Amino acid sequence: MNATEQTPPAKLKRLNRLVETVCGIYARVARRLGVHRSFVSRVAKGERRSEPVERALMAEYERMDER
């Protein structure tokens, strides 16, 4: 990273992109499976268990990892 990418506004912008990406993943999985986005979030955090949600999250992760 260069010096410009280390400024607080740049860091916040990057953080916001990461949050939007994660929220997008949760929303896509939720729509696909017909569940609420917050349920997907809780499964991702380990607070709840759901095999279909876990499989869908792993598929999204692998898809993003290929990029």
C-alpha positions in Angstrom: 0.0 0.0 0.0 1.2 3.5 -0.7 1.0 6.4 1.7 -2.3 7.6 0.2 -4.0 4.3 1.0 -3.0 4.7 4.7 -4.9 7.9 5.4 -7.9 7.6 7.7 -10.4 8.5 4.9 -8.8 5.9 2.6 -8.9 3.3 5.3 -12.6 4.0 6.0 -13.4 3.8 2.3 -11.7 0.4 2.1 -13.5 -0.8 5.3 -16.8 0.3 3.8 -16.1 -1.7 0.6 -15.3 -4.8 2.7 -18.5 -4.4 4.8 -20.6 -3.9 1.6 -19.1 -7.1 0.1 -19.9 -9.1 3.2 -23.4 -7.7 3.4 -23.8 -8.5 -0.3 -22.8 -12.1 0.3 -25.3 -12.5 3.2 -28.1 -10.9 1.1 -27.4 -13.1 -1.9 -27.4 -16.2 0.3 -30.6 -15.1 2.1 -32.5 -14.4 -1.1 -31.3 -17.7 -2.7 -32.5 -19.7 0.4 -35.5 -17.7 1.3 -34.2 -16.7 4.8 -33.5 -13.4 6.5 -30.1 -11.8 6.0 -29.6 -11.6 9.8 -30.1 -15.4 10.1 -27.3 -15.8 7.5 -25.1 -13.5 9.5 -25.7 -15.5 12.7 -24.8 -18.7 10.9 -21.6 -17.1 9.6 -20.7 -16.0 13.2 -21.4 -19.5 14.5 -24.4 -18.4 16.6 -26.7 -20.7 14.7 -26.4 -23.8 12.6 -27.8 -24.5 9.2 -26.2 -26.8 6.7 -27.8 -25.2 3.6 -26.7 -21.7 4.7 -23.2 -22.9 5.6 -22.9 -24.6 2.1 -24.1 -21.5 0.4 -21.7 -19.3 2.3 -18.8 -21.6 1.4 -19.9 -21.5 -2.2 -19.9 -17.7 -2.2 -16.5 -17.7 -0.5 -15.0 -20.1 -3.0 -16.5 -18.0 -5.9 -14.9 -14.8 -4.5 -11.6 -16.6 -3.8 -11.4 -17.5 -7.5 -11.2 -13.8 -8.5 
